[in-house]
């Protein structure tokens, strides 16, 4: 228990500038138009190179037990923030400090290869998420039971229907057991019976995480799991605090 | 200007190198699963075929025997077992082609994974290497067959192919690191590599033998020739020249240093470009 409370994830003065490499409209003056843009972030020219300023001076401090929802319109920098938090994007300036095992669930179909069997794809995903061999074998059995795919696990997933692929993907990603769980919009698919089952399993997974960072458009889910919320707009923190206050303010603004 | 450069150099030696090394160390701790990923990545495209991955062997055999028969310079070089010469040349050139070609799309091809799962970058380089090694192994029967047909006798020099292979792999790691990183930023690199591959095939003594005149000069200034020689010659029972060893070592070391430096410097921005 003492070790657990040592888990943290902090960002200090993070800026993230994503370079615009493929520039097909060299002559269009981006900069003058930024006020008209309502979605997305500002585009700026630094050292003669064009950048999307995805995050501007963000500082957060998530300690043990934090359950936080990330709110924001499309293109406000939600996913960028989650990617910086999980260590996929390295920040342009600022520092990120982390202690604890991180899992980032951004998509339920990562690394699925159409020619591979269900088992091979499960193994592949487990390899990507950093499980070792023993854990992988256990997970494969769990996935077989939980997804109810049975013998289909030995067939190439080319033969699966879309729903079956979703089942497989969800069964895999809900096997993770991280200290810090970062989720971006992956909780909506599957037929009715399965989505009931998945939400139960998802509850377990979310509850197990010691730090939860959660971005979703579903208010109910976020209400259920998060005590705090962070509202970002145009790459900046607009409001942070307990969930209800932030959510009300966010809702008011969008209406 | 000068101050800024000095600051950058200092930054490189204090932070960047450490970052790059940390990435490689982390990747090596995932070596087992990475090798498995390369393995499954090689096999899966052949999953629905009847012959399966043996297609690799088959394609290699057809390529080797058609060139070995058509370009055989019968009388002039009777001391060189030409079929063996060609088979080893082609198989090794295929490895180098994989380093240059697949290496330059190592990160861009995996963009979907890189942007969704936090993993060190070097594992995608290892994946390319593993794929190349598997291809090489699948082509070995062709070389053995060619050696049997040519009645090549193996002597103690044969052991020299192992240091040769190690040098080739070091060269491969370096070039892959360099190309993968650069090609993520400059997407033209991939096509430059594709374009130059044919050119490289013709200027490398794969199916022609280094003799006097223009061919000697071309071969001498082609680093790939030296990398080929230090493996091909011992396999055919002769000692490669010391000169080839020195060039190979220098070129491998150079590739590794440049590759590692560029990778270390740009590593933090690789994901931004995807």
Interface residues (C-beta under 8 A of the other chain):
Chain A: X16 X17 X18 X19 X21 X22 X83 X86 X87 X88 X89 X90 X102 X104 X106 X107 X110 X111 X113 X115 X116 X120 X123 X124 X127 X128 X129 X130 X132 X133 X156
Chain B: X30 X32 X33 X34 X36 X37 X40 X44 X45 X47 X48 X112 X113 X114 X115 X116 X117 X118 X119 X185 X187 X267 X268 X269 X271 X272 X273
